Amino acid sequence: MGGAALCTGISRSTTIVTAYVMTVTGLGWREVLEAIKSTRPIANPNPGFRQQLEEFGWGSSRKLRRQLEERFGESPFRDEEEVRALLPLCKRCRQGSAASAASPVPQSSASEGTLQRLVPRTPRETHRPLPLLARVKQTFSCLPRCLSRKGGK
């Protein structure tokens, strides 16, 4: 994958990234996991981790989000929008109305590429903050190395 994988594992790293994305976006764990699976289909937290994500979503993620907003202000990033872009459209949205069929919603292939493959940005986009998945990748890039250590420092 050329170092572009956000979640290199199946269960543990997926769970950690899911919890992080839940916190910064306000989305539920099922939506976040579905977005992760759209780019890494084998991502699959075990049932115990899924239960913990469910419990985390009941309040801890919202509480952490409020604390982050109080300390750092509202996020300049469009994280929720970027994660939702990875989700498949609902049946109603796929069918659309006659009006929406006449004028389809344009999709930014550069934005999608940046999200899914972490491709370089065009010069026009260089002043924009990193997209969510790139920031998560930077934050958790040490996970495989950290998790592979066997009790040593």
KEKE-3310 file (N, C-alpha, C; in steps of 0.2 Angstrom, whole numbers, plus 5000, padded with zeros to 4 digits):
npx = (5004:5011:5013:5001:4991:4979:4973:4982:4979:4966:4957:4961:4968:4959:4948:4954:4956:4943:4936:4943:4939:4926:4926:4931:4922:4908:4901:4892:4898:4895:4893:4906:4914:4909:4913:4927:4928:4925:4937:4946:4942:4943:4944:4938:4932:4933:4919:4920:4927:4918:4907:4913:4915:4902:4898:4907:4902:4890:4892:4905:4913:4906:4908:4922:4924:4917:4926:4937:4933:4930:4943:4951:4943:4931:4933:4943:4942:4933:4929:4918:4910:4920:4921:4908:4908:4914:4905:4892:4879:4862:4848:4837:4844:4852:4843:4837:4829:4819:4824:4836:4842:4843:4853:4866:4875:4891:4906:4921:4935:4948:4947:4942:4952:4962:4957:4955:4967:4977:4984:4995:4992:4984:4992:4983:4976:4985:4986:4975:4970:4976:4967:4955:4958:4971:4977:4973:4981:4994:4993:4992:5002:5012:5006:5007:5021:5021:5012:5017:5028:5035:5032:5044:5054)
npy = (4994:5006:5013:5020:5015:5017:5010:4997:4985:4973:4973:4979:4991:4997:4999:5009:5019:5021:5025:5037:5045:5045:5054:5066:5069:5067:5057:5041:5024:5014:5021:5027:5015:5009:5019:5017:5004:5006:5010:5000:4985:4974:4978:4975:4976:4966:4957:4962:4974:4981:4982:4990:5002:5005:5009:5019:5028:5032:5043:5046:5050:5061:5069:5071:5077:5090:5094:5096:5106:5116:5119:5121:5128:5129:5116:5119:5110:5100:5087:5078:5079:5074:5061:5057:5057:5046:5036:5025:5030:5032:5022:5030:5042:5037:5035:5047:5062:5069:5081:5082:5072:5079:5088:5083:5081:5088:5079:5080:5074:5076:5078:5066:5057:5062:5059:5045:5039:5047:5056:5068:5085:5098:5114:5124:5119:5119:5127:5123:5114:5098:5084:5074:5060:5059:5066:5058:5047:5052:5054:5041:5034:5027:5015:5001:4998:5001:4992:4980:4978:4969:4971:4977:4993)
npz = (5000:5000:5011:5014:5022:5034:5044:5049:5055:5059:5070:5083:5080:5071:5080:5089:5080:5076:5088:5090:5078:5080:5091:5086:5076:5080:5075:5075:5081:5071:5059:5057:5057:5045:5036:5037:5033:5020:5014:5019:5018:5027:5039:5056:5071:5085:5094:5108:5108:5099:5108:5118:5110:5107:5120:5123:5114:5120:5128:5133:5121:5117:5128:5128:5116:5118:5128:5121:5112:5121:5125:5114:5105:5091:5079:5064:5054:5042:5046:5049:5037:5028:5032:5030:5017:5013:5015:5009:4998:5004:5000:4995:4992:4982:4972:4970:4965:4951:4949:4955:4947:4935:4938:4944:4959:4960:4962:4970:4963:4967:4980:4985:4981:4989:5002:5001:4996:5000:4991:4984:4986:4975:4970:4974:4984:4995:5006:5014:5028:5033:5027:5037:5037:5034:5045:5055:5051:5053:5067:5072:5067:5073:5079:5074:5077:5090:5095:5092:5101:5114:5128:5130:5132)
capx = (5000:5015:5013:4995:4986:4977:4973:4985:4977:4959:4953:4963:4969:4952:4944:4957:4954:4935:4935:4946:4935:4919:4927:4932:4916:4902:4897:4892:4903:4893:4895:4913:4917:4907:4918:4934:4928:4925:4944:4949:4936:4944:4943:4933:4933:4930:4913:4921:4928:4912:4903:4916:4914:4895:4898:4910:4898:4885:4894:4913:4915:4904:4911:4929:4923:4916:4932:4942:4930:4932:4950:4954:4938:4928:4938:4943:4942:4927:4930:4912:4909:4924:4920:4902:4909:4916:4899:4888:4873:4856:4844:4833:4849:4855:4838:4837:4823:4820:4828:4843:4845:4845:4859:4869:4880:4898:4910:4928:4939:4954:4946:4941:4958:4966:4954:4956:4974:4982:4988:4997:4987:4986:4995:4978:4974:4991:4984:4970:4972:4976:4960:4954:4961:4978:4979:4973:4986:5000:4993:4992:5007:5016:5003:5010:5027:5020:5008:5022:5033:5033:5034:5050:5053)
capy = (5000:5012:5018:5024:5012:5021:5005:4991:4979:4971:4974:4984:4998:4999:5001:5015:5024:5022:5030:5044:5048:5047:5060:5072:5070:5066:5052:5035:5020:5011:5025:5027:5009:5009:5023:5014:4998:5008:5010:4994:4981:4969:4981:4972:4975:4960:4959:4965:4981:4984:4984:4996:5008:5007:5012:5025:5033:5034:5049:5048:5053:5068:5073:5073:5082:5096:5097:5098:5112:5121:5120:5123:5131:5125:5114:5122:5105:5097:5080:5074:5079:5070:5054:5055:5056:5039:5032:5024:5034:5028:5020:5036:5046:5034:5035:5054:5065:5071:5087:5080:5068:5083:5092:5079:5084:5086:5076:5082:5068:5077:5077:5059:5054:5064:5055:5037:5037:5052:5059:5075:5090:5103:5120:5128:5116:5118:5131:5120:5109:5091:5080:5070:5053:5061:5068:5052:5043:5055:5053:5034:5030:5022:5010:4995:4997:5001:4986:4974:4978:4964:4973:4981:5000)
capz = (5000:5000:5017:5014:5026:5040:5049:5047:5058:5058:5076:5088:5077:5069:5086:5091:5075:5076:5094:5088:5073:5084:5095:5082:5071:5083:5072:5079:5079:5065:5053:5057:5055:5038:5032:5037:5029:5013:5012:5021:5019:5032:5046:5059:5078:5088:5098:5114:5106:5097:5114:5121:5106:5109:5127:5122:5110:5124:5132:5133:5115:5117:5133:5125:5110:5121:5131:5115:5109:5126:5126:5107:5100:5086:5074:5057:5049:5040:5047:5048:5030:5025:5034:5027:5009:5012:5017:5003:4999:5006:4994:4993:4989:4976:4967:4969:4962:4944:4949:4956:4942:4930:4940:4949:4964:4958:4967:4969:4963:4971:4988:4986:4981:4995:5007:5001:4994:5002:4985:4985:4984:4970:4974:4976:4991:5000:5012:5018:5033:5031:5028:5043:5037:5034:5052:5059:5050:5056:5074:5074:5063:5077:5081:5072:5080:5097:5097:5091:5106:5118:5135:5131:5131)
cpx = (5004:5015:5006:4990:4985:4977:4976:4983:4969:4955:4955:4964:4963:4948:4947:4955:4947:4934:4937:4941:4928:4920:4927:4926:4909:4898:4897:4897:4902:4895:4902:4916:4915:4912:4925:4934:4927:4932:4948:4944:4937:4944:4937:4934:4930:4924:4914:4923:4922:4908:4906:4915:4907:4895:4901:4906:4892:4886:4901:4915:4913:4907:4918:4929:4921:4922:4937:4940:4931:4939:4953:4950:4936:4933:4937:4942:4934:4927:4923:4910:4913:4923:4913:4903:4911:4910:4895:4882:4867:4852:4840:4838:4852:4850:4837:4830:4824:4825:4835:4846:4847:4851:4862:4874:4887:4902:4917:4932:4946:4953:4945:4948:4963:4963:4956:4963:4979:4987:4990:4992:4989:4988:4989:4975:4979:4990:4979:4973:4972:4969:4961:4958:4969:4981:4978:4979:4993:4999:4994:4997:5012:5013:5006:5016:5026:5016:5012:5027:5030:5035:5040:5049:5058)
cpy = (5006:5016:5022:5021:5016:5016:4999:4985:4978:4974:4980:4991:5001:5002:5008:5021:5026:5027:5037:5048:5050:5053:5066:5074:5070:5061:5045:5030:5016:5014:5026:5021:5008:5013:5020:5008:5000:5008:5004:4989:4975:4971:4978:4971:4969:4962:4963:4973:4984:4986:4990:5002:5010:5011:5019:5030:5036:5041:5051:5052:5060:5072:5075:5078:5089:5099:5099:5105:5118:5124:5124:5127:5126:5123:5117:5117:5103:5089:5076:5074:5075:5063:5052:5054:5049:5034:5031:5028:5029:5026:5026:5041:5044:5035:5043:5056:5067:5077:5086:5076:5073:5087:5088:5083:5082:5083:5078:5076:5069:5076:5070:5056:5056:5060:5048:5035:5042:5054:5066:5080:5095:5109:5124:5126:5116:5122:5128:5115:5102:5088:5076:5064:5054:5062:5062:5047:5045:5053:5046:5030:5026:5016:5003:4993:4997:4995:4980:4973:4973:4966:4977:4989:5002)
cpz = (5000:5006:5018:5018:5032:5046:5046:5049:5056:5064:5080:5085:5074:5075:5088:5086:5075:5082:5093:5083:5076:5088:5091:5077:5074:5080:5076:5076:5072:5059:5052:5054:5047:5034:5032:5033:5021:5010:5014:5023:5025:5039:5050:5067:5081:5093:5104:5113:5103:5103:5117:5116:5107:5115:5127:5119:5114:5128:5132:5127:5115:5122:5131:5120:5113:5125:5126:5113:5114:5126:5119:5103:5095:5081:5067:5052:5048:5041:5046:5041:5026:5026:5030:5020:5008:5013:5010:5004:5001:5000:4991:4989:4982:4970:4965:4966:4955:4944:4950:4951:4936:4932:4946:4953:4961:4963:4965:4969:4967:4978:4989:4986:4987:5001:5007:4999:4996:4997:4987:4982:4978:4974:4977:4983:4996:5006:5016:5023:5030:5032:5034:5042:5037:5041:5056:5058:5053:5064:5076:5070:5067:5080:5080:5076:5088:5100:5096:5097:5111:5125:5136:5130:5125)
residu = (MET:GLY:GLY:ALA:ALA:LEU:CYS:THR:GLY:ILE:SER:ARG:SER:THR:THR:ILE:VAL:THR:ALA:TYR:VAL:MET:THR:VAL:THR:GLY:LEU:GLY:TRP:ARG:GLU:VAL:LEU:GLU:ALA:ILE:LYS:SER:THR:ARG:PRO:ILE:ALA:ASN:PRO:ASN:PRO:GLY:PHE:ARG:GLN:GLN:LEU:GLU:GLU:PHE:GLY:TRP:GLY:SER:SER:ARG:LYS:LEU:ARG:ARG:GLN:LEU:GLU:GLU:ARG:PHE:GLY:GLU:SER:PRO:PHE:ARG:ASP:GLU:GLU:GLU:VAL:ARG:ALA:LEU:LEU:PRO:LEU:CYS:LYS:ARG:CYS:ARG:GLN:GLY:SER:ALA:ALA:SER:ALA:ALA:SER:PRO:VAL:PRO:GLN:SER:SER:ALA:SER:GLU:GLY:THR:LEU:GLN:ARG:LEU:VAL:PRO:ARG:THR:PRO:ARG:GLU:THR:HIS:ARG:PRO:LEU:PRO:LEU:LEU:ALA:ARG:VAL:LYS:GLN:THR:PHE:SER:CYS:LEU:PRO:ARG:CYS:LEU:SER:ARG:LYS:GLY:GLY:LYS)
# end
